[in-house]
Structures are given as C-alpha cells and as structure tokens.
C-alpha cells in the first residue's frame, strides 16, 4: 500500500503581481496641490493622476466609468488616521 504524496505547495503566493502603489508624503494631490497627500493613483494610457482621500471619493466613480485604472490606497490613510487618534487619546491622559 502506498501513501499518497500530498503537497500543499500550490498556493497563490508564488504568482507574480504588480507591486502595489505606495502613497508617500512627497506625493501630493493633483487637485489640492501641496495641501494634501495623495492616496490614489489613477492611470489611463500615458496619463497619471494622483488624488487625496477627499478627491478620490469625489472622482473615483467618474474616473472608473471613464476607463481609468484606480489604485486606491485609502487603507493607508485610515491606518495613519488611526495612529493620529491613538496619539490624541494618549494626550488626553496627560
Ligand atoms: Zn485633493
């Protein structure tokens, strides 16, 4: 009797994917200028737009329906907001 050779090597982890776009404090919203950090990259052909959280929410449907590819990283914005909240509540205890 032979034991079946069960392998669990077939996972989706080895499939190459495009690197995620990473927001940076140096990348500012194309609409707000220096006022806001960009959290979304929209691309269509040779064109690229970067948008802050506010302008992402305002324009994402229009851009998507116009054929733009959206790389939305509002998760990063939420992470940063959570950290600021943490800092703010730490200050309350002072
Ligand atoms: Zn903006």
Boltz pocket constraint, residues with backbone or C-beta under 6 A from the ligand:
constraints:
  - pocket:
      binder: B
      contacts: [[A, 29], [A, 30], [A, 31], [A, 32], [A, 33], [A, 36], [A, 51], [A, 52], [A, 53], [A, 54], [A, 55]]
      max_distance: 6.0
